Amino acid sequence: MPSSTSSDQGSDQEACVLRFSDLDLKDTNLTHPSINLKAELDGITKKKYSFAKKKAFALFVKTKQVPALPFECKEKWWKCCQQLFMDPISIHRHVATQHADEIYHQTASILKQMAVTLSTSKSLRSADSKNLLKEYFTHSHEVSAWLPDISCFSPDQLISAQDCKEGEVLLYYCYHDLEDPHWVCAWQTALCQHLHLTGKVRIATEGINGTVGGSKLATRLYVEVMLSCPLFKDYLCKDDFKTSKGGAHCFPELRVGVFEEIVPMGISPSKISYKKSGIHLSPAEFHKEVEKFLSQASQEQSDTILLDCRNFYESKIGRFQGCLAPDIRKFSYFPSYVDKNLELFREKRVLMYCTGGIRCERGSAYLKAQGVCKEVFQLKGGIQKYLEEFPDGFYKGKLFVFDERYALSYNSDVVSACSYCGAQWDQYKLCSTLQCRQLVLTCPACQGQGFTACCVTCQDKGSRQASGLTQDSFKEECECTARRPRIPRELSQHVQLPVSLEPGPTVSEDGPLLV
């Protein structure tokens, strides 16, 4: 475990931070990651393993660095997992014991980058346009060169308080081939820390997906930087950034990482590419299509399916009228759902929608690749853009979001019910049982009676935990998940979810953002 870095390594690590930064990756199946990784390396690369691991460790620690308070003599502090560390030994010990998986994945990324650098150098040199862009960044390779000047602002202007009027949350994505996602990762980490933004940012060779919260000044500066960056300025516009009331307090911390996909569908982008997505419809065009669909006398005999490709706990509290909302827990189940219900989509016009549009990009591409649909359309900008134009349109209820707000409200409709008494209710809370990640709809009256868990099994286990009988793990081991098929099969050709449906217990997705 490195406790310090020598002076001759310092400059090298500063240069590499642009490519190899803090990766927020988890793999619970890893038992001895370092041993497994070494076993997969060839003889030459094995010699570089130690160097790569030390670099990964140093870069991870560097991304957690925060400036000390003005009245303190110390030059460096570190913040990680909502804890403050004031000396190198303590932060190094914390990282070594709590973030071994992240270090493993970043070490693998560094080794991979080292391995492909030589093999790709010739092809990169042959592409003049890529050369120019790469050279452009090389001249200002320090992350600080790509951060906005905030010297004219006070810290209070950049830091948002709990009051939603003082801050906002940005939601955006950009599908665009990135040559060096690790550089982007380091830059995004530094940029968000520079502007005191929290949230989640996923980066891959296929693009970037982010939701960040902070003061309105900080989010404005963030958008300006993104729109002026040569990597994105030709692919992003101001309308691509969706805003809502909130702030930095909506997220527990900042998480920036490099992944294979910017939205976790579970299929490599090399097999299903965003470049083969469905036809984009503006909110106004989508509104007209839904109006036409709902006006048909028999929607079951219609050649159109209005498909919600979000998770069931999202569609439970808000959805389009007449939609088909699959009873799936994760977007990574969506391809299997399509495969299992392929006849449902045969010779159909499919109108797809999701929160902000990103899941439709890959989801529509997968549906098209099956070759059974007549046409596949998707709502550009997602539900959030639609509600900005049509708050009283065909979408009823709340819009679920993956942060501590849980939902945004654009209309007064309540389409879900308390799981215990059936009264109208659409405000989620986490199950009260320790370690259970389910979301539960329980109204104030039922909460007052002690019904705060997602199901009877969890309620009983919570009582036993309170009495000190057991403290073992209980994640997803309750009747909420046990009684639901992982991939449902629709019973009829076109099963629609009525707006008045009273849903059952729910599940939260403990994972990255979805737009």
KOLDREN-951022 format. One line per 3 residues: their letters; for each residue x, y, z of C-alpha. Coordinates in Angstrom, 1 decimal. Last residue first. Example, Ala and Ser with C-alpha at 12.3 -4.5 7.8 and 13.67 -1.06 7.14 Angstrom:
2
SA	13.7:-1.1:7.1; 12.3:-4.5:7.8
***
This chain:
515
VLL	-31.5:9.5:-18.2; -30.4:6.6:-16.0; -28.0:7.1:-13.2
PGD	-25.9:4.4:-11.7; -27.0:1.7:-9.4; -29.0:0.6:-6.4
ESV	-32.3:0.2:-8.3; -35.2:0.6:-5.9; -37.9:-2.1:-5.7
TPG	-41.6:-1.8:-5.2; -44.5:-3.4:-3.5; -47.8:-3.7:-5.4
PEL	-49.4:-1.4:-7.9; -53.0:-0.1:-7.9; -53.9:0.3:-11.6
SVP	-55.9:3.5:-12.4; -53.7:4.5:-15.3; -54.3:1.3:-17.1
LQV	-51.2:-0.8:-18.0; -51.7:-2.2:-21.5; -51.4:-5.8:-22.6
HQS	-51.1:-6.1:-26.4; -51.0:-9.6:-27.8; -52.2:-11.2:-24.6
LER	-50.5:-12.9:-21.7; -47.4:-10.8:-21.5; -44.4:-12.9:-20.4
PIR	-42.6:-11.4:-17.4; -38.7:-11.6:-17.0; -37.6:-11.8:-13.4
PRR	-40.9:-13.3:-12.3; -42.3:-11.6:-9.3; -43.2:-13.5:-6.1
ATC	-39.7:-13.7:-4.7; -38.9:-10.0:-5.4; -41.5:-8.4:-3.1
ECE	-41.6:-11.6:-0.9; -38.2:-10.8:0.6; -34.5:-11.5:0.0
EKF	-33.7:-8.4:-2.1; -30.9:-7.4:0.4; -31.4:-9.1:3.7
SDQ	-27.9:-9.2:5.2; -27.7:-10.5:8.8; -28.4:-8.5:11.9
TLG	-30.5:-10.9:13.9; -32.2:-11.2:17.3; -31.4:-7.6:18.5
SAQ	-35.0:-6.6:19.2; -34.9:-4.1:16.4; -33.6:-6.8:14.0
RSG	-36.6:-9.0:14.9; -39.0:-6.1:14.2; -37.3:-5.4:10.9
KDQ	-37.5:-9.1:9.9; -41.3:-9.0:10.5; -41.7:-5.9:8.4
CTV	-39.5:-7.3:5.7; -41.6:-10.5:5.5; -44.8:-8.5:5.6
CCA	-43.8:-6.3:2.7; -42.0:-3.0:1.7; -41.5:-1.9:5.3
TFG	-42.9:1.2:7.1; -46.2:-0.1:8.4; -45.8:1.2:12.0
QGQ	-49.4:2.4:12.5; -48.3:6.0:11.9; -46.7:4.8:8.6
CAP	-50.1:3.5:7.6; -51.7:6.9:8.2; -48.8:8.8:6.5
CTL	-49.2:6.7:3.3; -46.9:3.8:2.4; -45.4:3.4:-1.0
VLQ	-42.2:1.4:-0.6; -38.9:1.3:-2.3; -36.8:-1.8:-1.8
RCQ	-33.1:-1.6:-1.0; -33.2:-3.7:2.2; -30.1:-3.3:4.2
LTS	-31.9:-2.5:7.5; -35.7:-2.8:7.3; -37.4:0.6:7.0
CLK	-38.0:0.1:3.3; -36.9:3.3:1.5; -39.6:5.9:0.9
YQD	-41.6:6.7:-2.1; -44.3:9.4:-2.4; -47.1:8.3:-4.7
WQA	-50.3:7.9:-2.6; -54.0:7.3:-3.3; -55.4:5.1:-0.5
GCY	-54.9:1.3:-1.0; -54.5:0.5:2.7; -51.1:-1.2:2.7
SCA	-49.3:-0.6:-0.6; -50.5:3.0:-0.7; -51.7:3.8:-4.2
SVV	-50.5:4.9:-7.6; -51.9:7.2:-10.3; -51.9:10.6:-8.5
DSN	-52.5:13.4:-10.9; -51.7:17.0:-9.7; -49.3:17.8:-12.6
YSL	-45.6:18.4:-13.2; -44.2:16.6:-10.1; -40.7:15.3:-9.9
AYR	-39.8:12.0:-8.1; -37.3:10.2:-5.9; -35.9:13.5:-4.5
EDF	-32.8:11.6:-3.2; -31.7:10.7:-6.7; -32.6:8.4:-9.5
VFL	-35.7:10.3:-10.8; -39.3:9.1:-11.1; -41.7:11.4:-13.0
KGK	-45.0:11.9:-11.2; -48.6:11.2:-12.4; -50.2:11.2:-15.8
YFG	-48.5:11.6:-19.1; -51.2:12.3:-21.8; -50.9:16.1:-21.5
DPF	-51.3:18.4:-18.5; -47.6:19.3:-18.2; -47.4:19.3:-22.1
EEL	-44.3:21.3:-23.1; -42.1:20.8:-20.1; -43.8:17.5:-19.6
YKQ	-42.5:16.2:-22.9; -39.0:17.3:-22.2; -39.0:15.4:-18.9
IGG	-40.7:12.4:-20.5; -37.8:11.8:-22.9; -35.7:14.3:-24.7
KLQ	-36.7:12.9:-28.1; -39.5:10.4:-27.7; -38.8:7.2:-29.6
FVE	-40.1:5.6:-32.8; -39.8:2.0:-34.1; -41.4:0.9:-37.3
KCV	-42.9:-2.3:-38.6; -41.4:-4.4:-35.8; -40.1:-7.9:-36.3
GQA	-36.4:-7.4:-37.2; -34.8:-8.2:-33.9; -32.3:-5.5:-34.5
KLY	-35.0:-2.9:-34.4; -35.8:-3.8:-30.8; -32.2:-3.6:-29.9
ASG	-31.7:-0.2:-31.5; -34.9:1.0:-29.8; -33.5:0.0:-26.4
REC	-30.1:1.6:-27.1; -31.4:5.1:-27.9; -34.6:4.6:-25.8
RIG	-32.6:4.2:-22.6; -31.1:7.7:-23.3; -34.3:9.6:-23.9
GTC	-34.7:11.6:-20.7; -37.1:9.5:-18.5; -38.2:6.8:-21.0
YML	-40.3:6.6:-24.2; -41.0:4.2:-27.0; -43.7:4.4:-29.7
VRK	-43.7:1.0:-31.5; -45.4:0.5:-34.8; -46.2:-3.2:-34.9
ERF	-45.6:-6.0:-37.4; -44.5:-8.3:-34.7; -44.1:-6.6:-31.3
LEL	-46.0:-9.0:-29.1; -44.5:-11.9:-31.0; -41.2:-11.0:-29.5
NKD	-42.4:-11.3:-25.9; -39.5:-13.4:-24.4; -36.9:-11.7:-26.6
VYS	-38.2:-8.2:-25.8; -38.2:-9.0:-22.1; -34.6:-10.5:-22.4
PFY	-33.5:-7.2:-24.0; -35.2:-5.2:-21.2; -33.7:-7.0:-18.3
SFK	-30.6:-4.7:-18.3; -33.1:-1.9:-17.8; -33.7:-3.2:-14.3
RID	-36.7:-4.3:-12.2; -39.0:-5.5:-15.0; -42.9:-5.4:-15.0
PAL	-43.1:-4.1:-18.5; -45.2:-0.9:-19.0; -47.4:-1.1:-22.0
CGQ	-49.0:2.3:-22.3; -52.7:3.3:-22.6; -52.2:6.6:-20.7
FRG	-48.6:7.6:-20.4; -46.9:6.9:-17.1; -46.3:8.0:-13.5
IKS	-46.0:6.4:-10.0; -45.9:2.8:-11.1; -44.0:3.5:-14.3
EYF	-40.8:4.2:-12.2; -41.2:1.2:-9.9; -41.7:-1.0:-13.0
NRC	-38.4:-0.1:-14.7; -38.3:2.1:-17.8; -39.0:1.1:-21.4
DLL	-42.5:2.4:-21.5; -44.0:1.2:-24.8; -47.0:2.7:-26.7
ITD	-47.7:-0.1:-29.1; -49.3:0.6:-32.5; -51.0:-1.6:-35.0
SQE	-54.2:-1.3:-33.0; -56.4:-4.3:-32.2; -55.9:-3.9:-28.5
QSA	-56.4:-0.1:-28.8; -60.0:-0.7:-30.0; -61.8:2.6:-30.8
QSL	-58.7:4.5:-31.7; -58.5:7.9:-30.1; -55.7:6.8:-27.7
FKE	-53.4:6.0:-30.6; -54.1:9.3:-32.4; -53.4:11.3:-29.2
VEK	-50.3:9.3:-28.6; -49.0:10.1:-32.1; -49.9:13.8:-31.7
HFE	-48.1:14.0:-28.4; -45.0:12.3:-30.0; -44.9:15.0:-32.7
APS	-45.2:17.8:-30.1; -42.6:16.1:-27.8; -40.2:15.8:-30.8
LHI	-40.0:12.4:-32.4; -36.8:10.5:-33.0; -36.8:7.5:-35.4
GSK	-35.3:4.4:-33.8; -31.7:3.7:-32.9; -29.0:2.3:-35.2
KYS	-26.1:4.6:-34.2; -26.8:3.8:-30.6; -25.0:0.5:-31.3
IKS	-26.0:-3.0:-30.4; -23.1:-5.5:-30.8; -20.2:-3.1:-30.4
PSI	-22.1:-1.2:-27.8; -21.8:-4.4:-25.6; -25.1:-5.7:-24.2
GMP	-26.0:-5.3:-20.5; -28.4:-2.5:-20.9; -26.4:-0.3:-18.4
VIE	-26.6:3.2:-19.8; -23.2:4.9:-20.6; -22.0:1.4:-21.6
EFV	-18.5:-0.1:-21.1; -17.8:1.9:-18.0; -15.5:4.8:-17.0
GVR	-16.4:6.5:-13.7; -17.5:9.6:-11.9; -19.3:9.5:-8.6
LEP	-19.8:12.8:-6.6; -21.5:12.4:-3.2; -24.8:11.9:-1.3
FCH	-26.9:13.3:-4.2; -29.9:15.7:-3.9; -27.9:18.0:-1.6
AGG	-25.9:19.3:-4.6; -29.1:21.1:-5.9; -32.7:20.6:-6.6
KST	-35.3:22.1:-9.0; -35.2:20.6:-12.5; -33.1:21.0:-15.6
KFD	-32.7:19.1:-18.8; -29.5:19.7:-20.8; -29.9:18.6:-24.4
DKC	-31.6:21.9:-25.2; -28.3:23.7:-24.7; -26.7:21.8:-27.6
LYD	-24.4:18.8:-27.7; -22.8:17.0:-30.6; -20.6:19.7:-32.2
KFL	-19.5:21.2:-28.9; -18.7:17.8:-27.4; -15.0:17.0:-27.7
PCS	-14.1:20.5:-28.6; -15.4:21.7:-25.1; -17.5:24.9:-25.6
LMV	-20.9:23.3:-24.9; -19.6:21.3:-21.9; -17.9:24.4:-20.4
EVY	-21.1:26.5:-20.8; -23.2:23.7:-19.3; -20.9:23.4:-16.2
LRT	-20.9:27.2:-15.8; -24.7:27.2:-15.8; -24.7:24.3:-13.3
ALK	-22.4:26.2:-11.0; -24.4:29.4:-11.2; -27.7:27.6:-10.5
SGG	-26.1:26.0:-7.4; -25.4:22.3:-7.5; -26.6:19.0:-8.9
VTG	-25.2:16.6:-11.4; -26.8:14.0:-13.7; -24.6:12.6:-16.4
NIG	-24.3:10.3:-19.4; -21.2:10.4:-21.6; -20.2:8.9:-25.0
ETA	-19.7:5.6:-26.8; -16.1:5.0:-25.6; -17.6:5.2:-22.1
IRV	-18.3:7.8:-19.4; -20.9:7.7:-16.6; -21.4:10.8:-14.5
KGT	-23.2:10.7:-11.1; -24.1:13.5:-8.7; -22.4:16.3:-6.8
LHL	-21.3:19.7:-8.0; -18.9:22.0:-6.1; -17.8:23.8:-9.3
HQC	-14.2:22.7:-9.1; -15.2:19.3:-7.8; -17.4:18.8:-10.9
LAT	-14.7:20.0:-13.2; -12.0:17.9:-11.6; -14.1:14.7:-11.8
QWA	-15.2:15.6:-15.4; -11.6:16.1:-16.5; -10.4:12.8:-15.0
CVW	-13.3:10.9:-16.6; -12.8:12.7:-20.0; -9.1:11.6:-19.9
HPD	-10.2:8.1:-19.1; -12.7:8.1:-22.0; -9.9:8.6:-24.5
ELD	-11.1:8.1:-28.1; -14.7:9.1:-27.4; -17.4:8.1:-29.9
HYC	-20.4:10.3:-29.4; -23.7:9.6:-27.6; -24.4:12.6:-25.4
YYL	-26.4:12.5:-22.2; -28.1:15.0:-20.0; -29.7:15.7:-16.6
LVE	-28.9:18.8:-14.6; -30.1:19.4:-11.1; -30.9:22.8:-9.7
GEK	-29.9:25.2:-7.0; -30.9:28.3:-5.0; -34.7:27.8:-5.2
CDQ	-34.3:24.2:-4.1; -33.3:25.4:-0.6; -30.9:22.9:0.8
ASI	-28.0:25.2:0.1; -26.0:25.5:-3.2; -22.3:26.2:-3.3
LQD	-21.1:28.3:-6.1; -22.4:31.7:-5.0; -21.3:31.0:-1.4
PSF	-17.7:30.3:-2.6; -17.5:33.8:-4.0; -17.3:34.4:-7.7
CSI	-14.8:36.4:-9.7; -12.1:33.7:-9.3; -14.3:31.1:-10.9
DPL	-12.4:30.7:-14.2; -13.7:27.6:-15.9; -11.7:24.3:-15.9
WAS	-10.0:22.9:-19.0; -6.5:24.2:-18.3; -6.8:22.8:-14.8
VEH	-6.9:19.2:-16.2; -3.3:19.6:-17.4; -2.9:18.4:-21.0
SHT	-3.1:21.8:-22.4; -0.9:21.3:-25.5; -2.0:17.6:-25.5
FYE	-5.6:18.6:-25.9; -5.2:20.3:-29.2; -2.8:17.6:-30.3
KLL	-5.6:15.0:-29.8; -8.1:17.1:-31.7; -5.7:17.7:-34.6
NKS	-4.7:14.0:-34.7; -8.4:13.0:-34.7; -9.0:15.1:-37.8
DAS	-5.8:13.9:-39.5; -6.6:10.2:-39.1; -3.4:8.3:-40.2
RLS	-1.7:9.1:-36.9; -4.5:7.4:-35.0; -4.1:4.2:-37.1
KST	-0.4:4.2:-36.4; -0.8:4.8:-32.6; -3.3:2.1:-32.1
SLT	-1.0:-0.9:-31.5; 1.3:1.2:-29.4; -1.3:2.6:-27.1
VAM	-3.3:-0.6:-26.8; -1.3:-2.3:-24.1; -0.8:0.8:-22.0
QKL	-4.5:1.5:-22.1; -5.3:-2.0:-21.1; -2.9:-1.8:-18.2
ISA	-4.4:1.5:-17.0; -7.9:0.0:-17.3; -7.0:-3.1:-15.3
TQH	-5.4:-0.9:-12.6; -8.6:1.1:-12.5; -10.7:-2.0:-12.1
YIE	-8.5:-3.3:-9.2; -8.4:0.1:-7.5; -12.2:0.3:-7.7
DAH	-12.5:-3.2:-6.2; -10.1:-2.5:-3.4; -12.1:0.6:-2.3
QTA	-12.8:0.1:1.4; -9.6:-1.4:2.9; -6.9:0.2:0.7
VHR	-8.9:3.4:0.2; -9.4:3.8:4.0; -5.7:3.0:4.8
HIS	-4.5:5.5:2.2; -6.9:8.2:3.5; -5.6:7.6:7.1
IPD	-1.9:7.6:6.2; -2.2:10.7:4.0; -3.4:13.0:6.8
MFL	-6.6:15.0:7.3; -9.3:12.6:6.2; -13.0:13.7:6.1
QQC	-15.7:11.1:5.8; -18.8:11.2:3.5; -17.6:8.1:1.7
CKW	-14.4:10.0:0.7; -13.1:13.5:1.5; -9.3:14.3:1.5
WKE	-7.4:17.1:3.0; -4.3:18.9:1.7; -2.4:22.1:2.4
KCE	-2.6:21.9:6.2; -2.1:25.2:8.0; -5.8:25.7:8.7
FPL	-7.5:29.1:8.7; -8.4:28.9:5.0; -10.1:25.5:5.3
APV	-8.3:22.7:3.5; -8.8:22.2:-0.2; -10.3:18.8:-1.2
QKT	-8.5:15.6:-2.4; -10.7:12.6:-3.3; -9.6:12.6:-6.9
KVF	-5.9:12.4:-5.8; -6.6:9.3:-3.7; -7.9:7.5:-6.8
LAF	-4.9:8.7:-8.8; -2.4:7.4:-6.3; -4.0:4.0:-6.1
AKK	-4.2:3.6:-9.9; -0.6:4.7:-10.2; 0.5:2.2:-7.6
KAF	-1.5:-0.5:-9.4; -0.1:0.4:-12.8; 3.5:0.3:-11.6
SYK	3.0:-3.1:-9.9; 1.3:-4.5:-13.0; 4.0:-3.4:-15.5
KKT	6.1:-6.5:-15.2; 2.9:-8.6:-15.8; 2.5:-6.9:-19.1
IGD	5.6:-8.5:-20.6; 4.7:-12.0:-19.4; 1.0:-11.9:-20.5
LEA	-1.7:-10.9:-18.2; -4.8:-13.0:-17.2; -3.2:-14.6:-14.1
KLN	-2.3:-11.1:-12.8; -5.9:-10.0:-13.0; -7.1:-13.0:-11.1
ISP	-4.5:-12.6:-8.4; -5.3:-8.9:-8.0; -9.0:-9.5:-8.0
HTL	-9.0:-12.1:-5.2; -12.7:-12.8:-4.5; -14.4:-10.8:-7.2
NTD	-18.1:-11.5:-7.6; -19.2:-8.3:-6.0; -17.9:-6.3:-9.0
KLD	-18.1:-2.6:-8.5; -16.8:0.3:-10.6; -16.5:4.0:-9.7
LDS	-13.3:4.6:-11.6; -11.1:7.4:-10.2; -8.9:8.6:-13.0
FRL	-6.5:7.2:-15.6; -6.4:9.4:-18.7; -6.0:12.9:-17.4
VCA	-4.4:11.7:-14.2; -1.6:10.3:-16.3; 0.1:13.7:-16.6
EQD	0.0:14.4:-12.9; 1.2:10.8:-12.2; 4.3:11.3:-14.4
SGQ	5.1:14.6:-12.7; 5.0:13.1:-9.3; 7.0:10.0:-10.0
DSS	10.4:11.7:-9.7; 9.3:13.3:-6.4; 8.5:10.0:-4.7
TSS	4.9:9.1:-3.8; 3.6:8.5:-0.4; 1.7:5.9:1.7
PM	1.6:3.3:-1.0; 0.0:0.0:0.0
***
